[in-house]
Amino acid sequence: YEAGRELYVLQARVWNVEAELDARRAELAAAEHGVAGAAVAAVEGRGGNPERIAAVLDATQSAERVGRLKAEIRELEARRAEYVGELERYRAANPAEI
């Protein structure tokens, strides 16, 4: 029982970090789209200066979010590599329990 539980826990950590990675990558795509949309709005400036200023602010905030998300993704990828390594080492050490 204990060996099976440990295998499950190790596998679940991999699954969880992969789910977090998927979520962050989706957030990153949305944030990058937000940067592009805000940049276009800032350049077009249809509503005048107040709207252009708001668009520049939106673009800046979205760009900051992109940077944070990229850092989070790098961290999650490192954790995933660590967890996968632990899982593979466990499986190699316990081939009868797989």
C-alpha positions in Angstrom: 0.0 0.0 0.0 2.7 2.5 1.0 4.7 2.0 -2.2 1.6 2.5 -4.3 0.7 5.6 -2.4 4.2 7.1 -2.8 4.0 6.3 -6.6 0.6 8.1 -6.8 1.9 11.1 -4.8 4.9 11.5 -7.1 2.8 11.1 -10.2 0.2 13.6 -8.8 2.9 16.2 -8.3 3.8 15.9 -12.0 0.2 16.1 -13.0 -0.5 19.1 -10.8 2.5 21.1 -12.0 1.6 20.3 -15.6 -1.9 21.6 -15.0 -0.4 24.8 -13.5 1.9 25.1 -16.5 -1.1 24.8 -18.9 -3.0 27.5 -16.9 -0.1 29.9 -16.9 0.6 29.4 -20.6 -3.1 30.2 -21.3 -2.8 33.3 -19.1 0.4 34.3 -20.9 -1.3 34.0 -24.3 -4.2 36.2 -23.1 -1.8 38.8 -21.6 0.3 38.9 -24.8 -3.0 39.4 -26.7 -3.8 42.2 -24.3 -0.4 43.9 -24.9 -1.0 43.8 -28.6 -4.6 45.1 -28.4 -3.6 47.9 -26.0 -0.6 48.9 -28.2 -2.9 49.2 -31.2 -5.4 51.2 -29.2 -2.6 53.5 -28.1 -1.3 54.0 -31.6 -4.7 54.5 -33.2 -5.9 56.8 -30.3 -9.4 57.2 -31.7 -10.8 58.8 -28.6 -8.0 61.3 -28.0 -5.4 61.7 -25.4 -7.3 60.2 -22.4 -8.0 57.0 -24.3 -4.4 56.8 -25.6 -3.1 57.3 -22.1 -5.3 54.6 -20.8 -4.3 52.3 -23.6 -0.6 52.9 -22.9 -1.2 52.2 -19.2 -3.0 48.9 -20.2 -0.2 47.9 -22.4 2.3 48.6 -19.7 0.4 46.6 -17.1 -0.1 43.7 -19.6 3.6 43.7 -20.4 4.4 43.5 -16.7 2.0 40.6 -16.4 3.7 38.9 -19.3 7.0 39.2 -17.6 5.7 37.8 -14.3 4.0 34.9 -16.1 7.1 34.0 -18.0 9.1 33.9 -14.8 6.4 31.7 -13.2 6.5 29.4 -16.2 10.2 29.0 -15.9 9.9 28.2 -12.3 7.1 25.7 -12.9 9.1 24.1 -15.7 12.0 23.6 -13.3 9.7 22.1 -10.7 8.3 19.8 -13.3 11.7 18.6 -14.3 12.6 18.0 -10.7 9.3 16.1 -10.1 9.7 14.0 -13.2 13.2 13.1 -12.2 12.0 12.0 -8.7 9.3 10.0 -10.3 11.7 8.3 -12.7 14.2 7.6 -10.0 11.4 6.0 -7.9 10.2 3.9 -10.8 13.8 2.8 -11.5 14.3 1.8 -7.8 11.0 0.0 -7.5 10.3 -1.7 -10.9 8.0 -4.4 -9.3 5.6 -1.7 -7.9 4.9 0.0 -11.2 
